[in-house]
């Protein structure tokens, strides 16, 4: 008898859990449907988002116009020394220093 009761109890608990899951799914679907019937708010939000992105891109483009290095920066002694150091044959073969297709014969 006690075993039968415990089975019934477990079955009821599983049914309640399934019912809770169903009700959560129904609430979510209702929320989605309700949200889809508000085109003004949706359009307004997307317009604000696009405006914000556009303003950010204008700032970025302005920053790109400014030179990062002076015209003859790469001819300076420090830059030339770094280039010469990085061009050494031993360093060129280190991982991350070679080009992606350098080991292949592409002819």
N, CA, C and O atoms as a GROMACS GRO file, in nm:
protein
  428
    1UNK      N    1   0.082  -0.121   0.000
    1UNK     CA    2   0.000   0.000   0.000
    1UNK      C    3   0.086   0.126   0.000
    1UNK      O    4   0.061   0.219  -0.078
    2UNK      N    5   0.184   0.130   0.084
    2UNK     CA    6   0.268   0.251   0.091
    2UNK      C    7   0.343   0.272  -0.040
    2UNK      O    8   0.366   0.385  -0.082
    3UNK      N    9   0.382   0.162  -0.105
    3UNK     CA   10   0.452   0.173  -0.234
    3UNK      C   11   0.358   0.231  -0.340
    3UNK      O   12   0.399   0.315  -0.421
    4UNK      N   13   0.234   0.187  -0.336
    4UNK     CA   14   0.135   0.239  -0.432
    4UNK      C   15   0.111   0.388  -0.408
    4UNK      O   16   0.099   0.465  -0.503
    5UNK      N   17   0.105   0.429  -0.282
    5UNK     CA   18   0.085   0.570  -0.248
    5UNK      C   19   0.200   0.655  -0.298
    5UNK      O   20   0.181   0.763  -0.354
    6UNK      N   21   0.322   0.604  -0.277
    6UNK     CA   22   0.438   0.681  -0.319
    6UNK      C   23   0.441   0.693  -0.472
    6UNK      O   24   0.479   0.798  -0.524
    7UNK      N   25   0.401   0.588  -0.544
    7UNK     CA   26   0.392   0.597  -0.690
    7UNK      C   27   0.291   0.703  -0.733
    7UNK      O   28   0.318   0.785  -0.821
    8UNK      N   29   0.176   0.701  -0.669
    8UNK     CA   30   0.072   0.799  -0.702
    8UNK      C   31   0.121   0.941  -0.672
    8UNK      O   32   0.098   1.034  -0.750
    9UNK      N   33   0.188   0.957  -0.559
    9UNK     CA   34   0.241   1.088  -0.521
    9UNK      C   35   0.342   1.138  -0.624
    9UNK      O   36   0.338   1.253  -0.667
   10UNK      N   37   0.433   1.047  -0.664
   10UNK     CA   38   0.534   1.085  -0.765
   10UNK      C   39   0.468   1.122  -0.898
   10UNK      O   40   0.508   1.217  -0.964
   11UNK      N   41   0.367   1.044  -0.935
   11UNK     CA   42   0.296   1.070  -1.060
   11UNK      C   43   0.228   1.208  -1.054
   11UNK      O   44   0.234   1.285  -1.150
   12UNK      N   45   0.164   1.238  -0.941
   12UNK     CA   46   0.101   1.369  -0.925
   12UNK      C   47   0.202   1.483  -0.932
   12UNK      O   48   0.177   1.587  -0.993
   13UNK      N   49   0.318   1.460  -0.868
   13UNK     CA   50   0.422   1.563  -0.870
   13UNK      C   51   0.473   1.586  -1.013
   13UNK      O   52   0.496   1.700  -1.053
   14UNK      N   53   0.490   1.478  -1.088
   14UNK     CA   54   0.534   1.493  -1.228
   14UNK      C   55   0.429   1.568  -1.310
   14UNK      O   56   0.464   1.652  -1.392
   15UNK      N   57   0.303   1.536  -1.288
   15UNK     CA   58   0.196   1.605  -1.360
   15UNK      C   59   0.193   1.753  -1.326
   15UNK      O   60   0.174   1.837  -1.414
   16UNK      N   61   0.212   1.787  -1.199
   16UNK     CA   62   0.216   1.928  -1.158
   16UNK      C   63   0.333   2.000  -1.225
   16UNK      O   64   0.320   2.113  -1.271
   17UNK      N   65   0.448   1.932  -1.228
   17UNK     CA   66   0.566   1.991  -1.291
   17UNK      C   67   0.542   2.016  -1.440
   17UNK      O   68   0.577   2.121  -1.493
   18UNK      N   69   0.482   1.919  -1.508
   18UNK     CA   70   0.448   1.936  -1.650
   18UNK      C   71   0.352   2.052  -1.669
   18UNK      O   72   0.364   2.130  -1.763
   19UNK      N   73   0.256   2.062  -1.580
   19UNK     CA   74   0.157   2.171  -1.588
   19UNK      C   75   0.226   2.307  -1.571
   19UNK      O   76   0.194   2.403  -1.641
   20UNK      N   77   0.320   2.314  -1.476
   20UNK     CA   78   0.395   2.439  -1.457
   20UNK      C   79   0.474   2.474  -1.583
   20UNK      O   80   0.479   2.590  -1.623
   21UNK      N   81   0.537   2.373  -1.644
   21UNK     CA   82   0.613   2.396  -1.767
   21UNK      C   83   0.522   2.445  -1.878
   21UNK      O   84   0.557   2.538  -1.951
   22UNK      N   85   0.406   2.383  -1.892
   22UNK     CA   86   0.310   2.426  -1.994
   22UNK      C   87   0.265   2.569  -1.970
   22UNK      O   88   0.256   2.649  -2.064
   23UNK      N   89   0.236   2.601  -1.845
   23UNK     CA   90   0.189   2.737  -1.817
   23UNK      C   91   0.299   2.839  -1.844
   23UNK      O   92   0.271   2.949  -1.891
   24UNK      N   93   0.423   2.803  -1.814
   24UNK     CA   94   0.534   2.895  -1.843
   24UNK      C   95   0.547   2.916  -1.993
   24UNK      O   96   0.568   3.028  -2.039
   25UNK      N   97   0.534   2.808  -2.070
   25UNK     CA   98   0.542   2.819  -2.216
   25UNK      C   99   0.429   2.904  -2.271
   25UNK      O  100   0.449   2.986  -2.360
   26UNK      N  101   0.309   2.884  -2.218
   26UNK     CA  102   0.194   2.962  -2.263
   26UNK      C  103   0.215   3.110  -2.231
   26UNK      O  104   0.184   3.196  -2.314
   27UNK      N  105   0.265   3.140  -2.112
   27UNK     CA  106   0.292   3.280  -2.076
   27UNK      C  107   0.394   3.342  -2.171
   27UNK      O  108   0.379   3.456  -2.214
   28UNK      N  109   0.497   3.266  -2.203
   28UNK     CA  110   0.600   3.316  -2.294
   28UNK      C  111   0.542   3.342  -2.432
   28UNK      O  112   0.570   3.446  -2.492
   29UNK      N  113   0.461   3.250  -2.482
   29UNK     CA  114   0.399   3.270  -2.614
   29UNK      C  115   0.304   3.389  -2.613
   29UNK      O  116   0.299   3.466  -2.709
   30UNK      N  117   0.228   3.406  -2.506
   30UNK     CA  118   0.140   3.522  -2.496
   30UNK      C  119   0.221   3.651  -2.498
   30UNK      O  120   0.182   3.749  -2.562
   31UNK      N  121   0.333   3.650  -2.428
   31UNK     CA  122   0.419   3.769  -2.425
   31UNK      C  123   0.472   3.799  -2.564
   31UNK      O  124   0.475   3.915  -2.606
   32UNK      N  125   0.515   3.694  -2.638
   32UNK     CA  126   0.566   3.714  -2.774
   32UNK      C  127   0.459   3.771  -2.866
   32UNK      O  128   0.484   3.865  -2.942
   33UNK      N  129   0.338   3.714  -2.858
   33UNK     CA  130   0.229   3.762  -2.943
   33UNK      C  131   0.194   3.905  -2.910
   33UNK      O  132   0.172   3.987  -2.999
   34UNK      N  133   0.188   3.936  -2.781
   34UNK     CA  134   0.156   4.072  -2.738
   34UNK      C  135   0.262   4.170  -2.787
   34UNK      O  136   0.231   4.281  -2.830
   35UNK      N  137   0.385   4.128  -2.779
   35UNK     CA  138   0.495   4.214  -2.822
   35UNK      C  139   0.490   4.238  -2.973
   35UNK      O  140   0.521   4.347  -3.019
   36UNK      N  141   0.451   4.136  -3.049
   36UNK     CA  142   0.448   4.151  -3.194
   36UNK      C  143   0.336   4.245  -3.240
   36UNK      O  144   0.341   4.294  -3.353
   37UNK      N  145   0.237   4.270  -3.156
   37UNK     CA  146   0.128   4.360  -3.193
   37UNK      C  147   0.155   4.505  -3.152
   37UNK      O  148   0.062   4.586  -3.149
   38UNK      N  149   0.280   4.537  -3.121
   38UNK     CA  150   0.315   4.674  -3.084
   38UNK      C  151   0.420   4.727  -3.182
   38UNK      O  152   0.534   4.750  -3.144
   39UNK      N  153   0.380   4.748  -3.310
   39UNK     CA  154   0.480   4.788  -3.410
   39UNK      C  155   0.539   4.926  -3.384
   39UNK      O  156   0.654   4.951  -3.419
   40UNK      N  157   0.462   5.017  -3.324
   40UNK     CA  158   0.514   5.152  -3.301
   40UNK      C  159   0.634   5.148  -3.207
   40UNK      O  160   0.737   5.209  -3.234
   41UNK      N  161   0.618   5.076  -3.098
   41UNK     CA  162   0.729   5.066  -3.002
   41UNK      C  163   0.849   4.995  -3.064
   41UNK      O  164   0.963   5.035  -3.043
   42UNK      N  165   0.822   4.889  -3.139
   42UNK     CA  166   0.929   4.814  -3.203
   42UNK      C  167   1.005   4.902  -3.303
   42UNK      O  168   1.128   4.903  -3.306
   43UNK      N  169   0.929   4.976  -3.386
   43UNK     CA  170   0.993   5.065  -3.484
   43UNK      C  171   1.071   5.176  -3.416
   43UNK      O  172   1.180   5.212  -3.460
   44UNK      N  173   1.016   5.230  -3.310
   44UNK     CA  174   1.084   5.336  -3.237
   44UNK      C  175   1.215   5.286  -3.177
   44UNK      O  176   1.318   5.354  -3.185
   45UNK      N  177   1.212   5.167  -3.118
   45UNK     CA  178   1.332   5.110  -3.058
   45UNK      C  179   1.439   5.083  -3.164
   45UNK      O  180   1.557   5.112  -3.142
   46UNK      N  181   1.398   5.030  -3.278
   46UNK     CA  182   1.498   5.001  -3.383
   46UNK      C  183   1.553   5.131  -3.441
   46UNK      O  184   1.671   5.139  -3.475
   47UNK      N  185   1.469   5.232  -3.453
   47UNK     CA  186   1.516   5.362  -3.503
   47UNK      C  187   1.618   5.424  -3.407
   47UNK      O  188   1.720   5.477  -3.450
   48UNK      N  189   1.589   5.418  -3.278
   48UNK     CA  190   1.683   5.470  -3.178
   48UNK      C  191   1.816   5.396  -3.183
   48UNK      O  192   1.923   5.456  -3.174
   49UNK      N  193   1.807   5.265  -3.198
   49UNK     CA  194   1.928   5.182  -3.205
   49UNK      C  195   2.013   5.220  -3.327
   49UNK      O  196   2.134   5.237  -3.317
   50UNK      N  197   1.947   5.234  -3.443
   50UNK     CA  198   2.020   5.270  -3.565
   50UNK      C  199   2.079   5.410  -3.556
   50UNK      O  200   2.190   5.434  -3.604
   51UNK      N  201   2.006   5.502  -3.494
   51UNK     CA  202   2.058   5.638  -3.477
   51UNK      C  203   2.182   5.637  -3.388
   51UNK      O  204   2.280   5.704  -3.417
   52UNK      N  205   2.176   5.562  -3.281
   52UNK     CA  206   2.290   5.551  -3.189
   52UNK      C  207   2.411   5.492  -3.260
   52UNK      O  208   2.523   5.540  -3.243
   53UNK      N  209   2.390   5.387  -3.339
   53UNK     CA  210   2.500   5.324  -3.413
   53UNK      C  211   2.558   5.422  -3.514
   53UNK      O  212   2.680   5.431  -3.530
   54UNK      N  213   2.471   5.496  -3.582
   54UNK     CA  214   2.517   5.592  -3.682
   54UNK      C  215   2.602   5.702  -3.619
   54UNK      O  216   2.705   5.741  -3.674
   55UNK      N  217   2.559   5.752  -3.503
   55UNK     CA  218   2.638   5.856  -3.435
   55UNK      C  219   2.773   5.802  -3.391
   55UNK      O  220   2.875   5.871  -3.402
   56UNK      N  221   2.774   5.680  -3.342
   56UNK     CA  222   2.900   5.618  -3.302
   56UNK      C  223   2.994   5.599  -3.421
   56UNK      O  224   3.115   5.616  -3.409
   57UNK      N  225   2.936   5.563  -3.536
   57UNK     CA  226   3.021   5.544  -3.654
   57UNK      C  227   3.077   5.676  -3.704
   57UNK      O  228   3.188   5.680  -3.757
   58UNK      N  229   3.002   5.784  -3.687
   58UNK     CA  230   3.055   5.916  -3.726
   58UNK      C  231   3.177   5.951  -3.641
   58UNK      O  232   3.278   5.999  -3.694
   59UNK      N  233   3.168   5.927  -3.511
   59UNK     CA  234   3.283   5.953  -3.423
   59UNK      C  235   3.403   5.868  -3.463
   59UNK      O  236   3.516   5.916  -3.465
   60UNK      N  237   3.378   5.743  -3.496
   60UNK     CA  238   3.486   5.653  -3.534
   60UNK      C  239   3.552   5.698  -3.663
   60UNK      O  240   3.674   5.695  -3.676
   61UNK      N  241   3.472   5.740  -3.759
   61UNK     CA  242   3.527   5.788  -3.887
   61UNK      C  243   3.611   5.914  -3.866
   61UNK      O  244   3.713   5.933  -3.932
   62UNK      N  245   3.568   5.999  -3.774
   62UNK     CA  246   3.647   6.119  -3.744
   62UNK      C  247   3.782   6.080  -3.683
   62UNK      O  248   3.884   6.141  -3.714
   63UNK      N  249   3.782   5.979  -3.599
   63UNK     CA  250   3.908   5.933  -3.540
   63UNK      C  251   3.999   5.872  -3.646
   63UNK      O  252   4.121   5.886  -3.638
   64UNK      N  253   3.941   5.804  -3.745
   64UNK     CA  254   4.021   5.743  -3.850
   64UNK      C  255   4.090   5.848  -3.938
   64UNK      O  256   4.195   5.821  -3.994
   65UNK      N  257   4.031   5.966  -3.948
   65UNK     CA  258   4.088   6.072  -4.032
   65UNK      C  259   4.219   6.124  -3.974
   65UNK      O  260   4.306   6.173  -4.046
   66UNK      N  261   4.232   6.114  -3.842
   66UNK     CA  262   4.352   6.166  -3.778
   66UNK      C  263   4.468   6.068  -3.798
   66UNK      O  264   4.450   5.948  -3.782
   67UNK      N  265   4.587   6.118  -3.834
   67UNK     CA  266   4.700   6.027  -3.856
   67UNK      C  267   4.746   5.964  -3.725
   67UNK      O  268   4.753   6.030  -3.621
   68UNK      N  269   4.777   5.836  -3.733
   68UNK     CA  270   4.821   5.764  -3.614
   68UNK      C  271   4.970   5.787  -3.592
   68UNK      O  272   5.016   5.810  -3.480
   69UNK      N  273   5.045   5.781  -3.701
   69UNK     CA  274   5.190   5.803  -3.695
   69UNK      C  275   5.225   5.921  -3.785
   69UNK      O  276   5.152   5.953  -3.879
   70UNK      N  277   5.335   5.984  -3.756
   70UNK     CA  278   5.378   6.095  -3.842
   70UNK      C  279   5.423   6.039  -3.976
   70UNK      O  280   5.442   5.918  -3.990
   71UNK      N  281   5.439   6.126  -4.074
   71UNK     CA  282   5.470   6.083  -4.209
   71UNK      C  283   5.600   6.002  -4.217
   71UNK      O  284   5.607   5.904  -4.290
   72UNK      N  285   5.703   6.041  -4.142
   72UNK     CA  286   5.832   5.972  -4.152
   72UNK      C  287   5.862   5.887  -4.029
   72UNK      O  288   5.978   5.861  -3.997
   73UNK      N  289   5.757   5.845  -3.960
   73UNK     CA  290   5.777   5.764  -3.839
   73UNK      C  291   5.855   5.637  -3.869
   73UNK      O  292   5.944   5.599  -3.793
   74UNK      N  293   5.822   5.571  -3.981
   74UNK     CA  294   5.883   5.441  -4.011
   74UNK      C  295   6.028   5.453  -4.058
   74UNK      O  296   6.098   5.353  -4.069
   75UNK      N  297   6.072   5.576  -4.086
   75UNK     CA  298   6.212   5.594  -4.127
   75UNK      C  299   6.302   5.626  -4.009
   75UNK      O  300   6.424   5.638  -4.025
   76UNK      N  301   6.243   5.639  -3.889
   76UNK     CA  302   6.321   5.671  -3.771
   76UNK      C  303   6.408   5.553  -3.728
   76UNK      O  304   6.384   5.439  -3.768
   77UNK      N  305   6.508   5.582  -3.648
   77UNK     CA  306   6.604   5.478  -3.606
   77UNK      C  307   6.536   5.366  -3.526
   77UNK      O  308   6.566   5.248  -3.545
   78UNK      N  309   6.446   5.403  -3.439
   78UNK     CA  310   6.380   5.302  -3.354
   78UNK      C  311   6.297   5.206  -3.438
   78UNK      O  312   6.307   5.084  -3.419
   79UNK      N  313   6.216   5.258  -3.530
   79UNK     CA  314   6.132   5.172  -3.614
   79UNK      C  315   6.219   5.086  -3.705
   79UNK      O  316   6.188   4.968  -3.724
   80UNK      N  317   6.326   5.142  -3.759
   80UNK     CA  318   6.416   5.065  -3.847
   80UNK      C  319   6.486   4.953  -3.768
   80UNK      O  320   6.505   4.843  -3.819
   81UNK      N  321   6.524   4.982  -3.644
   81UNK     CA  322   6.590   4.882  -3.562
   81UNK      C  323   6.494   4.768  -3.530
   81UNK      O  324   6.533   4.651  -3.533
   82UNK      N  325   6.370   4.800  -3.499
   82UNK     CA  326   6.271   4.696  -3.470
   82UNK      C  327   6.246   4.611  -3.594
   82UNK      O  328   6.235   4.489  -3.584
   83UNK      N  329   6.236   4.675  -3.710
   83UNK     CA  330   6.216   4.601  -3.834
   83UNK      C  331   6.333   4.507  -3.860
   83UNK      O  332   6.314   4.391  -3.898
   84UNK      N  333   6.454   4.556  -3.839
   84UNK     CA  334   6.573   4.474  -3.860
   84UNK      C  335   6.576   4.357  -3.761
   84UNK      O  336   6.609   4.245  -3.799
   85UNK      N  337   6.542   4.382  -3.638
   85UNK     CA  338   6.540   4.276  -3.536
   85UNK      C  339   6.437   4.170  -3.571
   85UNK      O  340   6.465   4.051  -3.564
   86UNK      N  341   6.315   4.214  -3.609
   86UNK     CA  342   6.209   4.120  -3.643
   86UNK      C  343   6.237   4.043  -3.771
   86UNK      O  344   6.179   3.937  -3.792
   87UNK      N  345   6.326   4.094  -3.856
   87UNK     CA  346   6.355   4.029  -3.983
   87UNK      C  347   6.465   3.924  -3.971
   87UNK      O  348   6.499   3.860  -4.070
   88UNK      N  349   6.519   3.905  -3.854
   88UNK     CA  350   6.627   3.807  -3.839
   88UNK      C  351   6.574   3.667  -3.872
   88UNK      O  352   6.461   3.634  -3.836
   89UNK      N  353   6.655   3.585  -3.939
   89UNK     CA  354   6.608   3.452  -3.981
   89UNK      C  355   6.560   3.364  -3.866
   89UNK      O  356   6.464   3.290  -3.881
   90UNK      N  357   6.627   3.372  -3.751
   90UNK     CA  358   6.585   3.290  -3.637
   90UNK      C  359   6.449   3.330  -3.584
   90UNK      O  360   6.369   3.245  -3.546
   91UNK      N  361   6.423   3.459  -3.582
   91UNK     CA  362   6.294   3.508  -3.532
   91UNK      C  363   6.183   3.486  -3.633
   91UNK      O  364   6.067   3.464  -3.596
   92UNK      N  365   6.217   3.490  -3.761
   92UNK     CA  366   6.115   3.475  -3.864
   92UNK      C  367   6.048   3.339  -3.857
   92UNK      O  368   5.930   3.326  -3.892
   93UNK      N  369   6.121   3.237  -3.811
   93UNK     CA  370   6.067   3.102  -3.811
   93UNK      C  371   5.990   3.069  -3.684
   93UNK      O  372   5.936   2.958  -3.671
   94UNK      N  373   5.982   3.163  -3.591
   94UNK     CA  374   5.906   3.138  -3.468
   94UNK      C  375   5.758   3.131  -3.499
   94UNK      O  376   5.710   3.188  -3.597
   95UNK      N  377   5.686   3.061  -3.414
   95UNK     CA  378   5.541   3.050  -3.432
   95UNK      C  379   5.478   3.188  -3.427
   95UNK      O  380   5.511   3.269  -3.341
   96UNK      N  381   5.388   3.214  -3.519
   96UNK     CA  382   5.319   3.342  -3.524
   96UNK      C  383   5.392   3.447  -3.604
   96UNK      O  384   5.337   3.555  -3.625
   97UNK      N  385   5.513   3.420  -3.650
   97UNK     CA  386   5.589   3.517  -3.728
   97UNK      C  387   5.579   3.490  -3.878
   97UNK      O  388   5.606   3.579  -3.958
   98UNK      N  389   5.541   3.370  -3.916
   98UNK     CA  390   5.536   3.336  -4.058
   98UNK      C  391   5.399   3.367  -4.115
   98UNK      O  392   5.300   3.373  -4.042
   99UNK      N  393   5.394   3.386  -4.244
   99UNK     CA  394   5.266   3.405  -4.312
   99UNK      C  395   5.191   3.273  -4.316
   99UNK      O  396   5.252   3.168  -4.300
  100UNK      N  397   5.060   3.277  -4.336
  100UNK     CA  398   4.980   3.154  -4.330
  100UNK      C  399   5.014   3.055  -4.442
  100UNK      O  400   4.996   2.934  -4.424
  101UNK      N  401   5.062   3.104  -4.558
  101UNK     CA  402   5.087   3.014  -4.670
  101UNK      C  403   5.236   3.002  -4.700
  101UNK      O  404   5.274   2.954  -4.807
  102UNK      N  405   5.320   3.044  -4.609
  102UNK     CA  406   5.464   3.047  -4.634
  102UNK      C  407   5.522   2.906  -4.648
  102UNK      O  408   5.620   2.888  -4.721
  103UNK      N  409   5.466   2.808  -4.580
  103UNK     CA  410   5.520   2.672  -4.584
  103UNK      C  411   5.474   2.593  -4.704
  103UNK      O  412   5.519   2.480  -4.723
  104UNK      N  413   5.384   2.649  -4.787
  104UNK     CA  414   5.328   2.574  -4.900
  104UNK      C  415   5.391   2.624  -5.030
  104UNK      O  416   5.423   2.742  -5.044
  105UNK      N  417   5.407   2.534  -5.124
  105UNK     CA  418   5.454   2.570  -5.257
  105UNK      C  419   5.331   2.602  -5.341
  105UNK      O  420   5.258   2.511  -5.380
  106UNK      N  421   5.308   2.727  -5.367
  106UNK     CA  422   5.185   2.768  -5.436
  106UNK      C  423   5.205   2.785  -5.586
  106UNK      O  424   5.115   2.834  -5.655
  107UNK      N  425   5.322   2.744  -5.640
  107UNK     CA  426   5.346   2.757  -5.785
  107UNK      C  427   5.282   2.646  -5.863
  107UNK      O  428   5.293   2.642  -5.986
   0.00000   0.00000   0.00000
